[in-house]
Amino acid sequence: VQLQASGGGLVQAEGSLRLSCKASGIYSSNIAFGWYRQSPGQQREMVAAYSAGGNINYADSVRGRFTISKDHIKNTVYLQMNNLKPEDSAVYYCNARDWSLGRVDWGQGTLVTVSS
């Protein structure tokens, strides 16, 4: 699956952004999408992701502020980010785990910068 992420930008603290990740290409119905982020010098970390069973997992640092959702008709996964903090600044990547095809694919990343 090909993933095209968008929606990043510069925002002030306490502001909001919505990231989008459009999926295209060939993938099975047994696929789970997620959002990860990576700051300079840090490891990539999970932000919000669907599990294989359809449950949603959030990082403790974003729970209550971020919401992941998906639109099957548009083949798009969203990450609504509210009450942003400077420590949320990172490159955000969308991810797809296709359990039937045994693939893990990544989008190109979109930069989010939160100013204090």
KAZI-V952955 format. One record per pair of residues at least 4 apart in sequence whose ideal C-beta (glycine too) atoms are under 8 Angstrom apart, sorted by sequence separation. I is the first residue (numbers start at 1). GAP is how many residues later the second one is. D is the distance in whole Angstrom. If there is no record, write none. Layout:
# KAZI-V952955
I;GAP;D
I;GAP;D
This chain:
# KAZI-V952955
11;4;4
23;4;7
27;4;5
38;4;6
50;4;6
51;4;4
58;4;6
59;4;7
62;4;4
71;4;8
84;4;5
98;4;7
11;5;7
38;5;7
50;5;7
51;5;7
58;5;4
71;5;5
98;5;5
11;6;5
38;6;4
50;6;6
51;6;6
70;6;7
71;6;8
97;6;8
98;6;8
37;7;7
38;7;7
49;7;7
50;7;8
70;7;5
71;7;7
81;7;7
96;7;8
97;7;5
98;7;8
9;8;6
36;8;5
37;8;6
48;8;7
49;8;5
58;8;7
69;8;7
70;8;7
96;8;7
8;9;7
36;9;6
48;9;7
68;9;7
69;9;5
95;9;7
96;9;5
7;10;6
23;10;7
36;10;5
37;10;5
48;10;5
58;10;8
68;10;7
95;10;7
96;10;8
7;11;6
8;11;7
35;11;8
36;11;6
46;11;7
47;11;7
48;11;7
68;11;6
69;11;7
95;11;6
7;12;4
21;12;7
34;12;6
35;12;5
47;12;5
56;12;6
67;12;7
68;12;8
94;12;7
95;12;7
6;13;7
7;13;5
34;13;8
35;13;5
36;13;8
46;13;6
66;13;6
67;13;5
79;13;7
93;13;5
94;13;4
5;14;6
6;14;5
21;14;7
34;14;6
35;14;7
45;14;6
48;14;7
66;14;7
93;14;6
5;15;7
6;15;8
34;15;3
47;15;6
66;15;5
67;15;8
93;15;8
5;16;5
6;16;8
19;16;7
33;16;7
34;16;6
65;16;7
66;16;7
93;16;5
4;17;7
32;17;7
33;17;6
65;17;5
77;17;6
92;17;7
3;18;5
4;18;5
32;18;4
48;18;6
50;18;7
65;18;5
91;18;4
92;18;5
3;19;7
32;19;6
47;19;6
48;19;8
49;19;7
62;19;8
65;19;8
91;19;7
92;19;8
3;20;6
4;20;7
32;20;5
48;20;4
50;20;8
91;20;5
92;20;6
2;21;7
90;21;8
91;21;8
1;22;5
2;22;5
30;22;7
32;22;8
90;22;6
1;23;7
2;23;5
89;23;6
1;24;5
88;24;6
89;24;5
1;25;7
89;25;5
1;26;4
61;26;8
62;26;7
88;26;5
87;27;8
84;28;8
86;28;5
85;29;6
86;29;7
1;30;7
84;30;5
86;30;5
48;31;6
81;31;7
47;32;7
35;33;6
34;34;7
33;35;8
33;37;6
35;42;8
33;44;4
35;44;5
47;45;7
52;45;8
49;46;7
52;47;5
42;48;8
44;49;7
39;50;7
24;51;7
37;51;8
39;51;4
22;52;7
23;52;5
38;52;6
39;52;8
22;53;6
23;53;7
37;53;4
38;53;5
22;54;5
23;54;7
37;54;7
21;55;6
37;55;5
38;55;7
20;56;6
21;56;5
36;56;7
37;56;7
20;57;8
21;57;8
35;57;6
36;57;5
20;58;6
21;58;8
35;58;7
36;58;8
19;59;7
35;59;6
36;59;6
18;60;6
19;60;4
34;60;7
35;60;7
18;61;7
33;61;7
34;61;5
18;62;5
19;62;7
33;62;7
34;62;8
18;63;7
33;63;5
34;63;8
16;64;7
17;64;5
32;64;7
33;64;8
16;65;6
31;65;6
32;65;5
16;66;5
31;66;7
16;67;8
17;67;7
31;67;5
32;67;7
16;68;7
30;68;7
31;68;7
14;69;6
15;69;5
27;69;7
30;69;5
31;69;8
14;70;7
28;70;5
30;70;4
13;71;6
27;71;5
28;71;8
29;71;8
38;71;8
13;72;6
28;72;4
11;73;6
13;73;6
19;73;6
21;73;3
23;73;6
28;73;6
27;74;7
19;75;8
37;75;8
27;76;8
8;83;8
8;84;6
21;86;6
5;87;7
5;88;7
5;89;5
3;91;5
19;91;6
3;92;8
3;93;6
19;93;8
1;95;5
17;95;6
1;97;7
15;99;7
11;101;7
13;101;6
1;102;7
3;102;6
5;102;4
8;102;3
9;102;8
11;102;7
12;102;7
13;102;7
2;103;7
3;103;7
4;103;6
5;103;6
7;103;6
8;103;5
9;103;7
10;103;5
11;103;6
12;103;5
13;103;5
1;104;5
3;104;3
4;104;7
5;104;6
6;104;6
8;104;5
9;104;7
11;104;7
3;105;8
5;105;5
8;105;8
10;105;7
